[in-house]
């Protein structure tokens, strides 16, 4: 009975933490932007939602 070897995980140790940091930093950056430019900060979530919506449609 032959067994297939499983691929070894990457040993680099680099990688996945930056996307989590970006997601965690976005609300903080939005709050700071609201202090500087309240009108822009109000419409930014609407714009971001429209961008995500339109990209999922193709």
Secondary structure by P-SEA (a helix, b strand, c coil): cbbbbcccccccccccaaaaaaaaaaaaaaaaaaaccaaaaaaaaaaaaaaaaaaaac
